Amino acid sequence: MHLNPYGEYAVVLAASLANDWPATRSEIVARTREVGMTMEFPEAPHDHSRVRAVIDEWLTVVDAAEPERRARLLNEQMAAAAAYPRLTDHDGEGWHLHYREGESLPDVLRSVISVGTALHLTTRGMHRLSRCAAGQSAGDPCSAVVVDITRNGRQRYCSVRCANRDAVRRHRSRIKHGR
């Protein structure tokens, strides 16, 4: 199944920004390039802090426990988006989606991330976005965002490292309690 890149890749971009916040605006733009966004973003004052606000707002969707709340928050974010999607075939690249060119980096990312998250959740499942399950453990909790793009829809950890550390913790707990 081919999913629109503004679905999966937009959510992966948002998680990347949330999990490892870039120090500069240029690093944010570099991340957009890594996921295949090619549009130019005119520089505007406070782009860096405004993108941080977009990501913080998106994290409320990640942290919403019920699908209804998640959908309501996402609908609010999409309604606030100023950069609308449109089909384009510039430079003979083939038809694809772009968000209004000439818009600021934060406005485009708000649109791309909110619409992409909506596509991801509605095509893959409302449960496919969460925090790392290792964050629920005592010790060294992890709060990284997990974008579940697995085939079976059961990804709970942000990395193999967190999954292994949590498994070791559970194993040691069972031994300690004689189970």
Secondary structure as UniProt FT lines:
FT   HELIX           5..19
FT   HELIX           25..34
FT   TURN            35..36
FT   TURN            45..46
FT   HELIX           47..63
FT   HELIX           67..80
FT   STRAND          85..88
FT   HELIX           90..92
FT   STRAND          96..99
FT   TURN            101..102
FT   HELIX           105..124
FT   TURN            126..127
FT   STRAND          129..131
FT   HELIX           133..136
FT   STRAND          145..147
FT   HELIX           160..176
FT   TURN            177..178
//
